[in-house]
Amino acid sequence: MISATEFNETADALFDQIVATIDESEAADDVELNQGVLEITCIDQSKIIINRHAPTQEIWVAAKSGGYHFRWASGVWLDTRSGEPLSDAISRVVFEQTGQRVSFD
């Protein structure tokens, strides 16, 4: 596990990247970050919720397709069940809910 400070700094940078990428796309009507919870309102008014869960040092994602937990490992956030990288998962759920492609570099 990384330190609590490192977890928060890494999560903050991740959330900033997600907000910037979604803001540049046409996939969302609104992106709101409030107290560690990122709410993406898609063009169809469905929501994708991304939040940090400090006790487990995970990033949690809730979307129409389900709930996902990601843990920091070897410099990347990975799904605790499938091993899918978080960037791929967010791209996938945004596409599933909006039909718009979003890419995280």
N, C-alpha and C positions, 0 to 999 in steps of 0.2 A: 504494500500500500504506500501511496505517496502521503506527504504531510497534508494536514487540513488546509494550510495556506496554499500549497501547490495545487491541491484539488480545486480550490476556489479560483485561483488565478487561471488555471487551465479551463475551467468551466466558463469563466467570464470571457476569455478569448474566444472560445467556441461559440458562445451565444452572440458575441459581436459579429463573428464571421457569418453565422446563420442569418442574423438580422440584415446585414449588408447584402448578402446574396439574394435573399427573398425580396428585399426592397428593390433590387435591380431587375427582378423578374416581373412578369405579369400574372403570376400564379396566385397572388394574395391581395385581398382588399385591404388588409391591415395586419401589421406585425407589432405586437406590444410586449415589451419586456418589463416585468414588474416584480421586484423582490425575488429574483431567481426563477421566475416562471415566465416562459416565452409562449405566447399565444399567437398562433398564426390563423387568421380568419381567411379561408380560401375563397375564391371567386364564387363558389356555389354556396357560401356561408357555412360550410362545414369547418371544423376546427382541428388543428393539430396542436397539441400541448406538449411542450418540452420543459422539463424541470430538472434541477439538480436534487439529488437525495444524499445529503452530506453524511448521514450515519453509515451508509454503505459505500460511499464515494462512487455513486453511479449517476448516470444521466438517464432519466426516464422519458419515454416518448409514448404519447397516447394518440392514436389515429383511428380512422374508421376500421382499418384492417387489424387492429389489436394494440396491445401494450407491449413495449419493448424496454429492456434494461441494458445499459451499456456501461462497461467498466474499462478504465484506462489500462492498457497493456502494451508494452513495447512501443510507446509513442503514438498510439491510436486508440480511439474509443471503439470497443468491440461488443457486439450483442452477446450477452452471457449465455444464450442458448444456441444460436446459430453461428456465431462468429462473424456475422456481417458487420462491416465497418459502419459507424454512425452516419458518415457522409453519404454512403450508398443508401442506407435505410431512409434518411430524410428525403433524398432525391426520389426514391421509390414511392414513399407515401404521399409526397406532394404530387407526383405524376398520377397516382391512383385516384387522388381526390380532385385534381384539377385538369388533368390532361396536359399540363405544362411541364416541360423538362427544366429542371434546375440542377446545375452542376457545382459541386464544391471542389475547388482545386487545393 
